Amino acid sequence: MLLQKIVDPGNEDVFLIECSFESLNMNLRTLDYLDKLRILNEGAIESALLIADKNGSTLGVSFKNKHPEGDFWFVIPYPEATAMKKQTEKMVNEILSSGVARSIKTKKVDQAKFGEAVREYLSVSLAEGSLCDCDVVKDPKSFVFNKKRNERIRSLIKALSAKYEYDLKGMNALEICCGNGMSTVPARPLFKSIISIDNDRCAVCNGLYHGTLKPRDTMVVDATELSKHMDKKYDAVIGFMLGAIYEFNKEIWRNIFHESLKLLKDGGFILLTVNQNDEMDFLAESFKAMGVEGEVIDNQDEKSIYDCWVFFARPGTGKI
């Protein structure tokens, strides 16, 4: 895996301490581990590796751990949250300056590649079952591939991008509520890149298992907290067949829409689809309340239950 290549420990294994993007930000296991390192004697750790971006800003750290059955490395990516990042960096700097590590090296990597490495590690670990005790049987392949829907989604994206003169091949997209990746398949080839997110671990696991989702481009995160986990903005935010919208969960959906806007670049577009007309009414009204006027498209097909209503908006352009 890419994380193994970045640390480059030879035959020794590399692990993340934390087991999810949520726990990466909370950092509880990491802080407990660092607390234990702080009380070690000078020279107790053979090696430490600081991981920095091309400009020298530290992205994380890795420590070598001794074990009778084989030495291994723990990688600690620094959290996105500023306060937690400062606390973690402070503890790491105290440990390294104390002389507990006999060797300290720094390796510069592309920041985007390091992000890919973390996503890949967590995705592969999820698909292999090492992050949970789940015994749910995987859905059949027919549940994640739908040729007709693929064609409709591809045609929809192409038509709207042509109408509003977007060069999709130069655009990085964020896909929310990706589920098992059924809709990711037709969208992925159209864009420069797509990061797909969902909070349903089992659905994401199915997508990773069947190959509709790619490990380096997938995250299990809560869409109501997108800005806590994402370190960049995107040229497009897309989402197909968003989950059912009921009266009791409307506030959750408002939060998701608000978070989506936070991560959209000026001049970019939002493309979302739902099943029901009343769901689209709520979606369009919610964005309007946030100052975003969008185009609502009746995309119904008597032979399909998917993507019946489409919302397309270009916030920041002053136009629909």
C-alpha positions as CSV (number, residue, x, y, z in Angstrom):
1,M,0.0,0.0,0.0
2,L,1.0,3.6,-0.5
3,L,1.5,4.2,3.3
4,Q,4.0,1.4,3.3
5,K,5.9,3.0,0.4
6,I,5.9,6.4,2.1
7,V,7.4,5.1,5.4
8,D,9.6,2.6,3.5
9,P,10.4,0.3,6.5
10,G,11.7,-2.6,4.5
11,N,10.1,-5.8,5.5
12,E,8.4,-4.3,8.6
13,D,4.7,-3.6,8.7
14,V,3.1,-0.2,8.9
15,F,-0.1,0.6,10.7
16,L,-2.3,3.6,11.6
17,I,-3.1,3.8,15.3
18,E,-6.6,5.2,14.6
19,C,-9.3,3.2,12.9
20,S,-11.4,5.8,11.2
21,F,-11.5,9.4,10.0
22,E,-13.6,10.4,13.0
23,S,-11.0,8.8,15.4
24,L,-8.2,10.5,13.4
25,N,-9.7,13.8,14.4
26,M,-10.5,12.8,18.0
27,N,-7.0,11.3,18.3
28,L,-7.7,9.5,21.5
29,R,-5.6,6.3,20.8
30,T,-2.8,8.5,19.5
31,L,-2.7,10.7,22.6
32,D,-2.6,7.6,24.8
33,Y,0.2,6.1,22.7
34,L,2.2,9.4,22.9
35,D,1.7,9.5,26.6
36,K,3.4,6.1,26.9
37,L,6.3,7.3,24.7
38,R,6.9,10.3,26.9
39,I,7.9,8.2,29.9
40,L,10.4,6.0,28.0
41,N,14.1,6.2,28.7
42,E,16.5,8.0,26.4
43,G,17.2,6.0,23.3
44,A,14.4,3.5,23.9
45,I,12.9,4.0,20.4
46,E,15.2,2.9,17.6
47,S,13.8,5.2,14.9
48,A,11.3,8.0,14.2
49,L,10.2,9.5,10.9
50,L,8.7,12.9,10.4
51,I,6.5,13.1,7.4
52,A,6.4,16.6,5.8
53,D,5.0,18.2,2.7
54,K,7.2,19.7,-0.1
55,N,7.3,23.0,1.8
56,G,8.5,21.4,5.0
57,S,5.3,21.6,7.0
58,T,4.8,18.4,9.1
59,L,1.9,16.2,8.0
60,G,2.5,13.4,10.6
61,V,5.1,11.2,12.3
62,S,5.9,7.5,12.4
63,F,7.6,5.6,15.3
64,K,9.2,2.2,15.1
65,N,8.0,-0.3,17.7
66,K,9.8,-3.4,18.9
67,H,7.9,-6.7,19.1
68,P,9.0,-10.3,19.6
69,E,7.0,-11.4,16.5
70,G,8.4,-8.7,14.3
71,D,9.0,-4.9,14.6
72,F,6.4,-2.5,13.1
73,W,5.7,1.2,12.6
74,F,2.8,3.3,13.8
75,V,1.9,6.2,11.6
76,I,0.2,9.3,13.2
77,P,-1.3,11.7,10.6
78,Y,-1.8,15.1,12.3
79,P,-5.5,15.9,12.7
80,E,-7.3,18.5,10.6
81,A,-8.8,20.2,13.7
82,T,-6.4,23.0,14.6
83,A,-6.4,22.6,18.4
84,M,-5.9,18.9,18.3
85,K,-3.2,19.2,15.7
86,K,-1.3,21.7,17.9
87,Q,-1.6,19.4,20.9
88,T,-0.4,16.4,18.9
89,E,2.5,18.3,17.4
90,K,3.5,19.6,20.8
91,M,3.6,16.1,22.3
92,V,5.6,14.7,19.4
93,N,8.1,17.5,19.5
94,E,8.6,17.0,23.3
95,I,9.2,13.3,22.7
96,L,11.7,13.8,19.9
97,S,13.6,16.5,21.7
98,S,13.8,14.3,24.8
99,G,16.2,11.9,23.1
100,V,13.9,8.9,23.3
101,A,14.4,8.2,19.6
102,R,18.0,7.2,18.6
103,S,17.4,8.1,15.0
104,I,15.1,10.9,13.6
105,K,14.7,11.4,9.9
106,T,12.4,13.5,7.8
107,K,10.8,12.5,4.6
108,K,9.1,15.0,2.3
109,V,6.0,13.7,0.4
110,D,3.3,15.2,-1.7
111,Q,0.5,16.2,0.6
112,A,-2.2,14.8,-1.7
113,K,-0.3,11.5,-1.9
114,F,-0.2,11.3,1.9
115,G,-4.0,11.9,2.0
116,E,-4.4,9.1,-0.6
117,A,-2.3,6.8,1.5
118,V,-4.5,7.4,4.6
119,R,-7.7,6.9,2.6
120,E,-6.4,3.7,1.0
121,Y,-5.2,2.2,4.3
122,L,-8.6,2.8,6.0
123,S,-10.6,1.6,3.0
124,V,-8.6,-1.6,2.6
125,S,-8.8,-2.3,6.3
126,L,-12.5,-1.9,6.2
127,A,-13.0,-4.1,3.1
128,E,-10.7,-6.8,4.7
129,G,-12.8,-6.8,7.9
130,S,-10.0,-5.7,10.2
131,L,-11.9,-2.6,11.5
132,C,-15.0,-4.4,12.6
133,D,-16.5,-7.7,13.6
134,C,-19.2,-7.5,10.9
135,D,-20.5,-10.8,9.6
136,V,-23.0,-9.2,7.2
137,V,-23.0,-11.1,3.8
138,K,-21.8,-8.9,0.9
139,D,-24.5,-7.8,-1.5
140,P,-24.4,-9.4,-4.9
141,K,-22.7,-7.6,-7.7
142,S,-26.0,-6.9,-9.4
143,F,-26.8,-4.5,-6.4
144,V,-23.9,-2.2,-7.2
145,F,-23.9,-2.2,-11.0
146,N,-26.8,-0.8,-13.1
147,K,-25.9,-0.3,-16.8
148,K,-29.0,1.8,-17.6
149,R,-28.6,4.0,-14.6
150,N,-24.9,4.5,-15.5
151,E,-26.0,5.7,-19.0
152,R,-28.6,8.1,-17.5
153,I,-26.1,9.6,-15.0
154,R,-23.4,10.0,-17.6
155,S,-25.8,11.7,-20.0
156,L,-27.1,14.0,-17.3
157,I,-23.6,15.2,-16.2
158,K,-22.5,15.6,-19.8
159,A,-25.6,17.6,-20.8
160,L,-25.4,20.0,-17.9
161,S,-21.6,20.5,-18.2
162,A,-22.0,21.3,-21.9
163,K,-24.9,23.7,-21.3
164,Y,-22.9,25.7,-18.7
165,E,-19.5,25.2,-20.4
166,Y,-17.7,23.2,-17.7
167,D,-14.5,21.3,-18.5
168,L,-15.1,18.3,-16.4
169,K,-11.7,16.8,-17.1
170,G,-10.1,19.7,-15.3
171,M,-12.4,19.4,-12.3
172,N,-12.0,17.7,-8.9
173,A,-15.4,16.5,-7.5
174,L,-16.6,15.6,-4.1
175,E,-19.4,13.0,-4.1
176,I,-21.6,12.9,-1.0
177,C,-23.8,10.0,0.1
178,C,-22.0,7.7,-2.3
179,G,-23.5,4.5,-0.8
180,N,-22.0,1.4,-2.5
181,G,-20.6,3.5,-5.4
182,M,-23.2,2.6,-8.0
183,S,-23.4,6.2,-9.1
184,T,-19.6,6.7,-8.8
185,V,-18.9,4.3,-11.7
186,P,-20.4,6.5,-14.4
187,A,-19.3,9.8,-12.9
188,R,-15.6,8.9,-12.2
189,P,-14.3,8.8,-15.8
190,L,-15.9,12.2,-16.5
191,F,-14.0,14.2,-13.9
192,K,-10.3,14.7,-13.2
193,S,-10.9,13.1,-9.8
194,I,-13.7,12.2,-7.4
195,I,-13.5,11.7,-3.6
196,S,-16.6,9.7,-2.5
197,I,-17.9,9.8,1.0
198,D,-20.7,8.2,3.0
199,N,-21.2,7.4,6.7
200,D,-22.7,3.9,6.0
201,R,-19.7,1.6,6.6
202,C,-21.4,-1.5,5.2
203,A,-22.5,0.2,2.0
204,V,-19.0,1.6,1.5
205,C,-17.5,-1.9,2.3
206,N,-19.7,-3.4,-0.4
207,G,-18.6,-0.8,-2.9
208,L,-14.9,-1.4,-2.1
209,Y,-15.4,-5.2,-2.3
210,H,-17.0,-5.0,-5.8
211,G,-14.7,-2.3,-7.1
212,T,-17.3,0.4,-7.6
213,L,-15.4,2.5,-5.0
214,K,-11.6,3.0,-5.1
215,P,-9.7,2.7,-1.8
216,R,-7.6,5.8,-2.4
217,D,-10.7,7.9,-3.2
218,T,-13.1,6.8,-0.6
219,M,-13.9,8.0,3.0
220,V,-16.3,6.9,5.6
221,V,-17.3,10.2,7.2
222,D,-20.5,11.9,8.4
223,A,-21.6,14.4,5.7
224,T,-22.8,16.8,8.4
225,E,-19.2,17.2,9.4
226,L,-17.5,17.4,6.0
227,S,-15.4,20.5,6.8
228,K,-13.9,18.7,9.8
229,H,-12.4,16.0,7.6
230,M,-11.6,17.7,4.3
231,D,-8.6,20.0,3.8
232,K,-9.5,21.4,0.4
233,K,-12.4,22.8,-1.7
234,Y,-13.8,21.1,-4.8
235,D,-14.9,22.2,-8.3
236,A,-18.1,20.3,-8.0
237,V,-20.2,18.6,-5.3
238,I,-22.3,15.8,-6.6
239,G,-24.7,13.3,-5.0
240,F,-27.1,10.9,-6.6
241,M,-30.2,9.5,-5.0
242,L,-29.7,11.1,-1.6
243,G,-31.2,9.2,1.3
244,A,-34.9,9.6,2.0
245,I,-35.9,13.0,3.4
246,Y,-38.5,12.9,6.2
247,E,-39.8,15.5,8.5
248,F,-37.7,14.2,11.4
249,N,-34.4,14.3,9.5
250,K,-34.8,17.6,7.6
251,E,-32.4,19.4,9.9
252,I,-29.7,16.8,9.2
253,W,-30.1,17.3,5.5
254,R,-29.9,21.1,5.9
255,N,-26.6,20.6,7.7
256,I,-25.4,18.4,4.9
257,F,-26.3,21.0,2.3
258,H,-24.6,23.7,4.3
259,E,-21.4,21.7,4.7
260,S,-21.5,20.9,0.9
261,L,-21.5,24.6,0.2
262,K,-18.5,25.2,2.5
263,L,-16.4,22.8,0.3
264,L,-17.4,24.2,-3.1
265,K,-15.0,26.5,-4.9
266,D,-16.3,29.7,-6.3
267,G,-17.6,29.1,-9.8
268,G,-18.1,25.4,-9.2
269,F,-21.4,23.5,-9.4
270,I,-23.7,21.4,-7.2
271,L,-25.5,18.4,-8.8
272,L,-27.9,16.4,-6.5
273,T,-30.7,14.0,-7.3
274,V,-33.5,12.5,-5.2
275,N,-36.4,10.1,-5.8
276,Q,-39.5,12.2,-4.8
277,N,-40.8,15.5,-5.9
278,D,-41.5,16.7,-2.3
279,E,-37.9,15.8,-1.4
280,M,-36.7,18.0,-4.3
281,D,-39.0,20.8,-3.1
282,F,-37.4,20.7,0.3
283,L,-33.9,20.5,-1.2
284,A,-34.4,23.5,-3.5
285,E,-36.0,25.6,-0.7
286,S,-33.2,24.8,1.6
287,F,-30.5,26.0,-0.8
288,K,-32.6,29.0,-1.6
289,A,-32.7,29.9,2.1
290,M,-28.9,29.8,2.0
291,G,-28.8,32.2,-1.0
292,V,-28.4,29.6,-3.7
293,E,-30.9,29.5,-6.6
294,G,-30.8,26.3,-8.6
295,E,-32.4,24.6,-11.6
296,V,-34.9,21.8,-10.8
297,I,-35.1,19.2,-13.6
298,D,-37.8,16.6,-13.9
299,N,-35.8,13.5,-14.8
300,Q,-38.5,10.9,-14.3
301,D,-38.4,7.6,-16.3
302,E,-41.2,5.2,-16.0
303,K,-38.7,2.3,-16.2
304,S,-36.5,3.6,-13.3
305,I,-36.8,4.7,-9.7
306,Y,-33.4,6.4,-9.7
307,D,-32.5,10.1,-10.0
308,C,-36.1,11.2,-10.8
309,W,-35.5,14.8,-9.7
310,V,-32.3,16.8,-10.3
311,F,-31.0,20.0,-8.7
312,F,-28.2,21.9,-10.4
313,A,-26.8,25.2,-9.1
314,R,-23.7,27.4,-9.6
315,P,-23.2,29.3,-6.3
316,G,-21.1,32.4,-6.5
317,T,-21.7,33.0,-10.2
318,G,-24.8,35.1,-9.7
319,K,-26.6,32.7,-12.1
320,I,-28.4,29.4,-12.0
